[in-house]
Amino acid sequence: MYLRTLFGYLRSSDAEREKRVTEDAIKPCQDLEMQQPKIEEKERLWLQWLSALSSSFAMISCGSHFGWTSPALPHLTGPDSEFSVTVYQGSWIASIYILGTILGSLVSPPMVNRIGRKRAFLAFILPQLAGWAMIVPARSYQVLYGARLIAGLGHGGIYNVAVIYLAEIADKRVRGAFGTLLKTSTNLGSLFSATMGAYLSYEKLNLVSLWLPLVFLCTFVFMPESPYFHLMRGREDRAIETMLRLRRLTKPESVRRDLEAMRLTVAESRHARGGLWELVTKPSNRRSLWILLSLKVTQQLSGQMAIIAYTQEIFGHSGSRLAPEHAAIVLGFAQLAAGLLVANLVDRMGRRLLIICSGCVAAAALAVVGTFFYAREELRVDVSQITWIPIVALITYEIVVALGIGTVPYVILGEIFPTNVKSEAVATAIIIGSLFAFVVGLGFQALNSVAGIHTTFWFFSVCCCSGSVWVYLITPETKGMSLEEVQELFNPQKPRNNG
């Protein structure tokens, strides 16, 4: 037996003998390696949270611009204003901001993919800063038109970049919470304007608001770029470095698995044609786009923009003993509290359940407000003892909207599209949403004059309920999935036929 083994060894080629010796040498090492426990590094997500919080200051600035009209318009259209502004001009001051967001959404897609998420973020805060700088010395409604249009441009770009950036830097355990940060920060900005407007003069309100974009500029410049963008530019070393930094790890092996998934996603996106044509011609992208547009239309036709822009005016109609500016502050705190709550719920309850529950409750609250105004304006019922009803109903509305239809679209927006069409998809969603918000904001006063404020709220209620049910039926659940798993859900790979 030993002679047979020796004879076989001598007859084998030099290459085969070398291979056997190598295998014999490696095998004990492999066995030893398998016996030794693997030491895994523990991920820490505080830098991801820090990046998200820094980003939130840009959205807070957007929210303060968006909610600025609530305290500003009563002053501008009142007797204490330094220049005359009519109700019609005031509706344009409120709505022209939305036109600016459309322009920003059109400009942002090429910038996001060419100069990167971080640089685009920093670039789009400049129009927000310029908007406040123009409002401070403004002495005519024409200057306010220009300031609001320019600030809106920054808003559209910031939201496009923020949705992509936050989805790409976030671990799947916190991506849902990061998505809710967009709406929560916007609510915080609106609350900031309502609170400052209640206790400060019009001029001081504008000066204080100027600091919000400056805080973002001073903090976000130190935050990391998205690792996806580094891979899109072929900078794998930078991508690994960024992933290690975001997770506070030291060993490249700790992120190899996720890097491979990212590289595959980017490679597939690179081979795909990309752009708007790919967005509307590929079936899986069309499905995602249909879901997203349904979400945005439902969100806007529920009256969210009009309620934020005309908060004090709506509360003034109710005849409540609570001053409209103070009621607006209460509403803002309710929005903020709900936004903080949904950050914990969205990754526990799931997206679909939050949408259907919030939509139905919000529709009921809007119906209650419409019924109150109908009883007061049309039936001439004495409602002096129940003027608290529209305030409570609108607070309920804002809470449940922040828990679902007002927040979840931003989470889904960052999840359901592949990298090669994501910027175009986000821009399309913002444009469609902005168009409907513009119509709602400009048409709110007109519909009130023609059909009564009660009809306006009933219209919002019907759209909110029907839209939420529709979105629930067509949207799959993405709770707990990575971005790559979500793409597999929307675009399953067909098994190859090797036979």
N, C-alpha and C positions, 0 to 999 in steps of 0.2 A: 504493500500500500504506500509506504513511504517512498519506495523507488519509483512508483507510478507518478506520485506527486512531483518528485524531483525531476523526472523525465519530462513531464508536462511543462514544468517551469522553464527548463532549458530550451524546449522547443518554442516557447512563446517569444514574440518579438520584444525588442528593447522597450518599445512604447508601452506594450501591454504590461511588462514587468514593472516599469516605472509607475503605471497607473495603479497596479495592485499595491505597491509599496506605499504610495500616497494615500490610498483608501485605508490601508491598515493603520497608517499614522494618524489620519484624521478621525477615524471612528472613535477611539478612546476620548478624544477631545470633545466630539459631539456628545457622547454619552455623559461626560462630565458637565458639559454646558446645559444639558437637559436636566441634570440633577440639581443644578444651582437655581434658586428662585430668581425670577426676573424682577429687577427693581424698576417699578414704573414711577415716573415723575408725577407729582400732583399738580393739576392745572389750577391756576388762580385767575379769576376773571376780572379783577379790579381794574385793570387797564382798559378792558372792553367797556366797563361801566363808566370809567372816567372819560373815554372818548365819546360815549353816548351822551353823557351829561354836558360835555363841552359843546357837542352838536346841538343840544337842546336850546342853548342860548340863541342860536340862529332862528329856531322855530319860535322861541319866545318873542323875538323881535318881530317875526311875521305875525304872530298872534296879537301883539300890541298894535301893529298897524291895522290889522283886520278889525279889532274891537275899538279902535280909536274913535270911530264915527259915533259910537253910542254916547260918550260924554261930550264929544266935540260938536256934533250937529245941533243939539239944543242950544249951545252957546253961539254958534255961528249964525243960526237963524233967529236968534233972540235979539233983544234991544241993546245988549251990552257988547255986541261984536263990533270990532273996529271997521269992518267992511260988511256990506250987505250981501247976504246969501239967501236965496229963495228956497222953498221946499223942493222945487224941481231941481235946482242946482245942487242941493244937498243930496238928492237921490243919485245924481251923477258922481258926486264926490265919493259916495259910498260904493258905487258900482264900477267906476272906472278902474279901481284897483284890481278888479277881476280881469279886466282886459289886459292889464299888465302881466298877470300870471300866465295868460295864454302866450304872450310874447316870450316870457322866460322859459316856458315849456318847449317852445319851438327852437330856441337857441341852445338849450342845455344838452340834448343828446350828443351832438358832435363833440362838445367840450368835455363831457364826462369820459368819453372813450379816447380822446386825444391827449388831454393834459392831465387826466386822472381825476379820481373822486375828490381827493383832498384839495387840490388846486382849484378845481371847479367850485367847491364849497366856499373857499376863501374869496373867489372872484365874485360870486353871486351875493355875498353879504354887502358888497360895496354899493349896489343900488338901494338896498335897504337903508344904509347909512346916509346916502345922498337924499333919500326921501325925507328923512327926519331933518336933515340940514336945510332942505327947501321949505319945509312946513314951518320951522321956527320963525323965519323973518317974513313969511307970506302975508301979503296985505290985499290979495284979490283971489277970487275963486278960481281964476284961470291958473294961477301958480299952484293952487291946491290940486287942480286937475293933473298938472304935470308931475307934481311930487307923488301923488298917489299912483299914477301910471308907472313911474320909474320904480317906486317901491314894490309895486306888484310884479314887475319884471324879476326883481330879486326873489320874491316869494315863489314864483313858478320854478325858477332854477334851483332854489334851495330845497324845495320839496322833492324834486326829481332826484337830485344828488343824495339827499338824506335817506330816501327809501332804499337806494342801491347800496350806499355806504354802510348803513347800519345792518342791513341783511348780510352783507359780505364779511364784516368783521366779527359778527356775533356767533358764539357757540349756539348749537341748536337748543340748549337748555334755557337760553335767555333771549333768543331771537324774537319770540312773541312779545316779551316785555319791551324790547327795544322798538318793535313796531308800534306799540301803543304810546311810546314816548313822543311820537310826532304829534298826535292829537292832544296828549296831556300838556305838552309844552305850549302848544297853540292856545289851549284853554288858560294856561298860566299867564300868557301874554295878554289875553283878553281881560283876565282878572286884574292884571297890573294896570291896564288902561282905565278900567272901571273904578278901581280904588284910588288911583292917583287923580283921576278926573273928579271924583267926589270931594276930595279934600285939598286939591291944589288948583290954582288958576289955570286957565287954558294955556297960557304962555309957559308956566312952570311944568305942566304936563308934557309939553313937547320937548323941553330941555332935558328932563329926566329920562324920557324915552330914548333920547339920542345915545345914552350909555349902553343900551342893550347890545347893539351890534358890535360896539367896541370891546365889550367883555368877550364876545365870541372870537373876535380877531386875536385878542391877546392870549387866549387859551388854546384854541384849536391848532394854531401854528405848530404846537409841540406834539400833536397827535399823529399816529402812524397812517400810512396809506393802506388801501385795501390790498390784501395779498392776491386777490383775483386780478387786479389791474397789473401787478408786477408780472404775473404769469402771462397775461395777454401781451405784454411787451417782451416776453422771453427772458425775463430777469428772475430765474428760479432761485438763485441765491438770495436775492432781496425778498422774495416771497417767503422762503424758509425763515429768514431773519425776522420778518414781520410777524409770522405765525408764532414763532418762539416768544417774541416780545409781547404779543397780545395775550398769550396764555401763561406768560411768566415761566417759561421752561428754558432749559439749557442744552438739551440733547436733541439734535436734528432727528434722530430716530423716533422721537416721541411724536413727531407730526408727519412722518412719512406716509402713513395710511391716508390721512386726510388730504395731504398734498397730492397723492395719486388721484384721489377722487376729484379734487379741484382741477388738476391737470387734464383729466379726461373730459370734464365739463367744458373747460376752455378750449380744448382741442376740437371737440364736437361743434362748439359754437364757431370756431375759426373756419372749419370746413363748410359749415352752413353759410348760406349767402348773407343772411343778416339783413338788418334794416327794416323799413316799413313794408317792403314787398314780402319778405319772409314772415312778417307778423300777420299779414292778412291772407296769405296763400296757404300756409301750413295748417292743417286741420287742428293740431294740438294747440297751436298759438291762437287760432281763431276761437277755440273753446275758452282758453284763458282770457282772451280779450273780451269775449261776451260776458263772462262772469264779472270781470272788472268793471266794465261799462255799466252793467246792471247795478253793481254796488254803488258806483259814483252817482248815477242818476237817482237811485233811491235816496242816497244820502242828501242830495241837494233838493229834491222835490219834497222832502220832509220839512223844508222851510228853515233849515239850520242857519243859512247865511242871513236870511231876513231877520230871524230872531236875534242873532248876535249883533247885527248892524243897527237894529231899531229897538234894542232892549228897553231903553228908558222910555221911548215913545209908546211901546206896547203896554208897559206898566202904567204909564200916564193915562191910557185909555180905560184902564180897569177902575180908576177912581179910588184906589187903595189909600189908606192912611199912611202907609209906608212910602217914604219919598222914593221916586223912581231911581235915583242914583244909588240909594242904599239897597233897593231891591236888586239892582244889577250886580252889586257886590255879593249879595247872598247867592245869587244865581251863579256867579263866577266861582265862589268857593265850592258850591255843589258840583260844578263841572270838574274842578280840580280834584276833589275827593274821589269822585267816580273814576277819573282817569288813573289815579294811583291804585285804586282797587282793581281795575281791569288788567293792570300789568301782572297781577298774580293770577287772575282768573283765566286769561286767554290761553295759557299753556296747561291749564288744569281742566277747565270745562270744554275747551275746544272752540273753534271759530263759528261753526254752524249754529250751535245752541245759543251762543251769545247773540248772534244776528237775529234769529227768530224771536227770542224772548224780548230783546230790547226793542225791536221794531213794533211788535204788537202792543207793548206797554206804552211806547212813545205815541203810537197812533191813538190810543185811548186818551192819553193826556191832552193831545191836540184837539180831539173831539170835545173834551170837557171845556177847554178854553173857548172853542167856537160856540158851544152851547151857551156859555156864560154871556158872551157878547151878543148872541142872538136874543137872549132873554132881556138884556139891558137895552139894546139899540132898537130891536124890532117889536118885541112884545111889551116894552116899557115897564117891565117888572122892576119893583124896588129891590135892588141888590146891594143896598148900602151895608147890610149886615154880613154879606158873604163876599166882599171884595178880595178876601184872601184866597179865594178859589183859583183865579188865574195865576197868581204867584206860586202857589203850591203845585199847580198842574205844570207850569213851565219849569219849575225846579225839578219836578219828577221827570219831565221830558228830557232836560239836559243831563240828568244823572244817567238815565237808561240809554240815551244816545251815546254818551261817553263810554258806556259799558259794552256797546255793540256796534250799531250801524255807523256811528261817528268815528270809531277807532279801528275796528277790525279790517276795513278796506285797506288801511295803510300797512297792516301786517301781511295780508294776502298779496298786496301789490309787490312786495319784495320777495315773494316766495315762488309764484306760479309761472314765471317766465324764465327762459334760458338766457344766458349771458349775452348772446349775440343780438337779442331783440329787447332786452330789459329796458334800456334807456328810452327806446322808441315807445315801448308799451307804457312806461310811467308817464312820458310826455303826453301820449294820447289820452290817458286817463285824466291827467290834470287839465288838459285842454277841454275835454268833454265836460268834466265836472265844473270847470270855470265858466263855460258857456251857460250851463244850466244855472249856476250860482248868479251869473250876471243877469239872466232873465228873471230869476226869482227876486233878486235884490232890487232891480229896476221896476219890476212889475208889481211888487208888494203894495206900494202906494197906489198904483193905478187900479189894481183889483179891489183894494179897500174902498176906493172912491166909487167904483162902478157897482160892485156887488155887496159891499160891506165886509168888515174885518172878520165877521163870523164865517162867511163863505170862504175866505182865504184860509182860515185855520181848518175848516172841514176838508178843503182840497188837500192841504198838507197831510191830514190824517189818512185819507183814502190812499194817497200815493205811498205813504210810509208803510201802511199795513200790507198792501198788495205787493209792493216792491220787496219787502222783507221775506214774504212767503216765497216769492219767485226765486230770490237769491238763495234761500235755504234749500230749495229743490234742486238747483243746478250746481251748487258748490260742494266739492268733496272735502272731507276733513283732512287737515294737514298737521294736526297737533302732534308734537313730538318727533316730527320728521326732519332730517337734514335737507339742505337745498337739493342735494343730489337725489335723495329719495322722493322728494316732491316732483322733480323732473321725471323720474321713472314712473310715477303715478300718472302724470299727464301725457307722457310720451313713452309708453312701454316698448321695450326692444322686442322685436319679433324673433322667435327662435329660428335659427338657420336650419335649412333642410340640406343635410349632407348626403342624403341618399341619392 
